[in-house]
Amino acid sequence: MAMNGRLKMIDLKGMSYFYCFVCLVLLGACGGKSTKSVATQAKVEEKRAKVDYVNSIQFTSPVKDQLYSFEEEVELRFTVKEKFSIDSSRLTMNGKPIARLGKGVKQFRFKLPEGEVGDNLIKVITYHPDNKRGVASVNIKVKPAKAPQQLSYELVNTYSHDPKAYTQGLIYHNGFMYEGTGQYGESTLRKTDMASGKTLSVLSLDGQFFGEGVTIYKDQIYQITWREGKGFRYDLNTFSRKSTFTYNSEGWGLTTVNDVLVMSDGSHKLYHMVPSNFNRIKEVEVYDHKGEVSYLNELEYVNGLLWANVWLTDRIVAIDPETGVVKAELNMPHLLTAAEKAKIDIRDDVLNGIAWNPEKKTFYVTGKRWPKMFEINIKGLTNE
């Protein structure tokens, strides 16, 4: 009886081992099959994910570089080639979503929001059957809807100014006026005591350089040049040259906006630069309600607005440095008398030079080879 029981137990134990072996074999077989299925599925999904971009669509509206104003309605229309149908479409402007269009829809209307002026890129992506997609884009130009505020001024004081100074840059700092002047063989950087009118320092540039805008950043003064693509950093107190830097455009005006330098090049663009190496961060286009504002020259940044002389005019514009919108403008045609103007070469009779006195909240303005510099109080500016 004990022997039979022992044999039965051995049989049961053997069957248990056999059962486990069979399970392991089956499990391995199932696992192999599962791995193969996953690999196959991955290939199918990869094939499905592969997108075939095709030349299937084209914008018919708007046309390239069409000019619009903020809040104006834009009608988008595009055509699709006959052999393609549209499952859906996605519209963007400057990479930001505008709308999702449904099956077969090929037009859309929207109002332009207030934002940056100048070039704006509209793009449409259409989704066709069989993972085919069409892409088309068109550039439009955008300007402000409102005219700039019209400003006026009152004269606070008049100072003498060197009539030989071809003023290109002007900045006031702690009681001193720093001025950069131009012309080949005549370009300088100079420092004047505003209380006494005495010129304290004059640094002459090499004759190969045509001096342009100047600005102060921390303990250094920066000066750019016109067509030479080179600028200089000086110690603010000693005028000793610390280093040079380069850039790939003409240099006209220069100012400091917080921890960024902003330069003009005579076009309607402003360039935001890194002070340490003068690498370009971005460019901003400048527009008023009529369109682009070109010939931007000497610059001065004051309380959120960038003031710029417009070359060959008596106009100064106040610009939002981030959006490029001209917020306000000041026209100053009668600073010099007719007799004073008659003594100036007509080619040099140009208003140029803006400096801000933060203690008195006044501006200093002058011109190329002008005999006078004027201190003014600007009126009419609001926070709109």
C-alpha positions in Angstrom: 0.0 0.0 0.0 2.8 2.4 0.8 4.7 1.4 -2.3 1.7 2.1 -4.6 1.2 5.5 -2.9 4.9 6.3 -3.5 4.6 5.3 -7.2 1.5 7.4 -7.6 3.4 10.4 -6.1 6.3 9.9 -8.5 3.9 9.8 -11.5 2.2 13.0 -10.4 5.6 14.7 -9.9 6.7 13.6 -13.4 3.6 14.9 -14.9 4.1 18.2 -13.2 7.6 18.6 -14.7 6.2 17.7 -18.1 3.4 20.2 -17.8 5.9 23.0 -16.9 8.0 22.0 -19.9 5.1 22.2 -22.2 4.1 25.6 -20.8 7.6 27.0 -21.3 7.6 25.8 -24.9 4.2 27.3 -25.6 5.2 30.5 -23.9 8.3 30.8 -25.9 6.4 30.2 -29.1 3.8 32.8 -28.2 6.5 35.3 -27.3 8.2 34.8 -30.7 5.0 35.2 -32.4 4.2 38.4 -30.4 7.7 40.0 -31.3 7.1 39.2 -35.0 3.7 40.7 -34.8 5.0 43.9 -33.2 7.7 44.3 -35.8 5.2 43.8 -38.6 2.8 46.3 -37.0 5.7 48.8 -36.7 6.5 48.5 -40.4 2.9 49.0 -41.3 2.7 52.1 -39.1 5.9 53.4 -40.5 4.6 53.0 -44.0 1.4 54.8 -43.0 3.3 57.6 -41.4 5.4 58.3 -44.5 4.2 61.5 -46.0 4.4 62.2 -49.7 4.5 66.0 -50.3 3.0 66.9 -53.7 2.7 70.0 -55.8 -1.1 70.1 -55.5 -2.2 73.6 -54.4 -1.6 77.3 -55.1 -2.7 80.6 -53.5 -4.9 82.8 -55.6 -5.6 85.3 -52.8 -3.9 87.3 -51.3 -1.2 88.1 -53.9 2.4 88.3 -53.0 3.4 91.3 -50.8 -0.2 92.7 -50.7 -0.4 95.5 -48.1 -3.0 95.3 -45.3 -3.7 97.1 -42.1 -4.3 95.8 -38.7 -7.9 94.6 -38.2 -8.4 94.5 -42.0 -10.1 91.3 -43.3 -8.0 89.0 -45.4 -9.6 86.6 -47.8 -7.6 83.4 -48.3 -8.3 81.3 -51.4 -6.3 78.5 -53.0 -6.8 76.1 -55.9 -6.2 72.4 -56.0 -5.3 70.3 -59.0 -8.0 68.1 -60.3 -6.4 64.7 -59.4 -6.3 65.6 -55.7 -9.1 65.8 -53.3 -8.9 67.6 -49.9 -9.6 65.7 -46.6 -8.7 68.8 -44.5 -6.4 71.8 -44.5 -4.5 73.8 -41.9 -3.8 77.5 -42.1 -1.0 79.4 -40.2 0.5 82.8 -40.1 4.1 83.1 -39.1 3.9 79.6 -37.8 0.9 80.3 -35.5 -2.5 78.5 -36.2 -5.2 80.5 -38.0 -7.8 77.8 -38.7 -8.6 74.2 -39.6 -10.6 73.8 -42.8 -12.9 70.9 -43.5 -13.2 68.5 -46.4 -13.0 70.2 -49.8 -12.9 73.8 -48.3 -10.5 76.1 -50.2 -11.2 79.6 -48.7 -11.3 81.4 -45.4 -11.6 84.9 -44.1 -10.0 86.4 -41.0 -9.1 89.7 -39.4 -5.5 90.6 -39.0 -4.6 91.0 -35.3 -2.4 93.9 -34.1 1.1 92.7 -33.8 4.4 93.1 -35.8 4.3 95.1 -39.0 6.0 94.3 -42.2 6.4 90.8 -43.7 3.9 88.1 -42.5 4.0 84.6 -44.0 0.7 82.8 -44.5 0.9 79.0 -45.2 -1.7 76.4 -46.0 -1.1 72.6 -45.7 -3.7 70.4 -47.3 -4.2 66.7 -46.4 -4.9 64.4 -49.3 -5.8 60.7 -49.3 -2.9 58.2 -49.2 -0.8 60.3 -46.9 -0.2 63.0 -49.6 0.1 66.6 -48.5 0.3 69.9 -50.4 1.9 73.1 -49.1 1.7 76.6 -50.4 2.6 80.0 -48.8 2.3 83.7 -49.6 3.9 86.7 -48.0 1.8 89.8 -47.1 2.8 93.1 -45.6 1.0 94.6 -42.7 0.9 98.2 -41.4 -0.8 100.0 -38.5 -4.3 101.2 -39.1 -3.9 104.4 -37.0 -1.8 107.4 -38.0 0.9 108.3 -35.5 0.2 110.9 -32.8 1.2 114.4 -34.0 3.5 115.9 -31.4 4.6 119.5 -30.7 7.4 121.0 -28.8 8.5 124.0 -26.8 12.0 125.4 -26.8 13.8 125.2 -23.5 17.3 126.3 -24.3 19.7 127.0 -27.1 23.4 126.0 -27.1 26.3 126.7 -29.4 27.3 123.8 -31.6 30.5 123.3 -33.7 29.5 124.1 -37.3 32.2 121.8 -38.5 30.7 118.8 -36.7 28.9 116.5 -39.2 26.7 115.1 -36.4 25.9 111.4 -36.8 25.4 110.3 -33.2 24.4 112.1 -30.0 24.0 110.9 -26.4 23.8 112.7 -23.1 25.2 111.1 -19.9 25.8 112.6 -16.4 26.1 116.2 -17.6 28.2 115.5 -20.7 27.3 115.3 -24.3 28.9 112.6 -26.3 28.9 113.1 -30.1 30.0 111.0 -33.0 30.7 112.9 -36.3 31.2 111.7 -39.9 32.9 112.3 -43.2 36.1 110.6 -44.3 39.1 112.3 -42.8 36.9 114.3 -40.4 35.2 111.7 -38.3 35.5 112.0 -34.5 34.2 111.0 -31.1 34.0 113.9 -28.7 32.9 114.8 -25.2 31.5 118.2 -24.2 30.6 119.6 -20.8 27.1 120.9 -21.2 27.4 123.4 -18.3 30.4 125.2 -19.7 30.1 124.3 -23.4 33.8 123.3 -23.3 34.9 120.3 -25.4 36.9 118.1 -23.1 38.0 115.2 -25.4 38.2 114.6 -29.1 39.2 111.3 -30.7 39.8 111.3 -34.4 39.1 108.2 -36.4 41.4 106.9 -39.1 40.7 108.5 -42.4 39.4 105.3 -43.9 36.4 105.4 -41.6 33.2 107.4 -41.9 31.9 107.8 -38.3 28.2 107.2 -37.6 26.0 106.5 -34.5 27.2 106.3 -30.9 25.6 104.8 -27.7 26.6 104.0 -24.2 26.3 100.5 -22.7 27.5 100.0 -19.1 31.0 101.6 -18.9 31.7 101.7 -22.6 30.8 103.9 -25.6 30.1 102.2 -28.9 30.7 103.9 -32.3 29.7 102.4 -35.7 30.9 103.4 -39.2 29.0 103.9 -42.4 30.1 101.4 -45.1 33.2 99.9 -43.5 31.2 97.2 -41.5 33.3 97.9 -38.4 32.6 99.5 -35.1 34.6 100.4 -32.0 34.3 100.1 -28.2 35.9 102.7 -26.0 36.3 103.3 -22.3 33.7 105.8 -21.5 36.0 108.0 -19.3 39.3 107.8 -21.2 38.2 107.1 -24.9 40.9 104.4 -25.0 39.8 101.8 -27.6 38.9 98.4 -26.0 38.0 96.4 -29.0 36.4 96.4 -32.5 33.4 94.5 -33.8 32.0 93.8 -37.3 28.5 93.7 -38.9 27.1 92.9 -42.4 25.3 96.1 -43.3 25.7 99.8 -43.4 25.8 101.5 -40.0 23.7 104.7 -39.5 22.2 105.1 -36.0 22.8 103.3 -32.7 21.1 103.2 -29.3 20.8 101.1 -26.2 17.5 99.3 -25.4 17.9 97.7 -22.0 20.6 95.0 -22.6 20.4 95.2 -26.4 21.9 97.5 -28.9 19.7 98.6 -31.8 21.1 99.8 -35.1 19.7 101.4 -38.2 21.2 101.1 -41.7 19.2 103.7 -43.7 16.4 101.3 -44.6 13.1 100.8 -42.9 14.7 98.1 -40.6 16.1 98.1 -37.1 18.6 95.5 -36.0 18.7 94.2 -32.4 22.4 93.3 -31.6 24.2 91.6 -28.7 26.5 94.1 -27.0 29.3 91.7 -26.3 29.9 90.5 -29.9 27.4 92.5 -32.0 25.7 89.4 -33.3 22.3 90.1 -34.7 19.4 88.9 -32.6 16.5 89.9 -34.8 15.4 92.6 -37.2 12.2 94.7 -36.9 10.6 96.5 -39.8 9.2 100.0 -39.3 5.8 101.1 -40.7 3.3 103.9 -40.2 -0.3 104.0 -41.5 1.0 104.7 -45.0 3.6 102.0 -45.2 7.3 101.4 -44.5 9.3 104.3 -43.1 12.8 104.3 -44.6 15.9 106.4 -44.1 15.9 105.8 -40.4 19.0 107.5 -39.1 20.2 108.6 -35.6 18.4 106.8 -32.7 17.6 107.4 -29.1 15.6 105.1 -26.8 13.5 106.7 -24.1 10.9 105.1 -21.8 9.8 102.3 -24.2 10.0 104.2 -27.5 12.8 104.5 -30.0 13.1 107.9 -31.5 14.6 108.2 -35.0 15.6 111.0 -37.3 14.3 110.4 -40.8 17.1 111.4 -43.1 16.6 114.3 -45.5 13.6 115.5 -43.6 12.7 117.5 -40.4 10.7 114.5 -39.2 11.4 112.5 -36.0 9.4 109.3 -35.4 8.8 107.5 -32.2 8.8 103.7 -32.7 7.8 100.7 -30.7 11.1 98.8 -30.9 9.5 95.4 -30.6 6.7 95.7 -33.2 8.0 98.4 -35.5 4.8 100.5 -35.2 5.4 104.2 -35.5 3.5 105.5 -32.5 4.1 109.3 -32.8 5.9 111.8 -35.0 7.4 115.3 -34.5 8.1 117.7 -37.4 10.6 120.5 -36.7 11.1 122.6 -39.9 11.9 126.0 -38.3 14.6 125.4 -35.7 17.2 127.4 -37.6 16.4 130.8 -39.0 16.5 131.4 -42.8 19.8 133.4 -42.3 21.4 130.4 -40.5 20.2 128.0 -43.1 21.7 130.1 -45.8 25.1 129.7 -44.4 24.9 125.9 -44.5 25.6 123.8 -47.6 22.2 122.5 -48.8 23.7 118.9 -48.8 24.5 119.2 -45.1 21.3 121.0 -43.9 19.8 117.9 -42.3 18.3 117.6 -38.8 20.3 114.7 -37.2 21.0 114.0 -33.5 18.7 113.2 -30.6 19.7 113.0 -27.0 17.7 112.6 -23.8 18.3 114.2 -20.5 16.6 111.9 -17.9 17.1 114.4 -15.0 15.3 117.3 -16.8 13.0 115.1 -19.0 14.0 117.1 -22.1 15.5 116.3 -25.5 18.5 117.8 -27.3 18.4 118.0 -31.1 20.8 119.3 -33.7 21.8 118.8 -37.3 24.8 118.1 -39.5 27.2 121.2 -39.3 24.5 123.2 -37.5 25.7 126.2 -35.4 23.2 125.4 -32.7 21.9 122.6 -30.5 18.4 122.9 -29.1 16.9 121.7 -25.8 13.2 121.0 -26.2 10.2 119.7 -24.3 8.0 117.4 -26.4 4.3 117.8 -25.8 1.3 115.7 -26.7 2.6 112.2 -26.2 0.1 109.8 -24.7 0.4 106.1 -23.7 -2.0 104.8 -26.4 
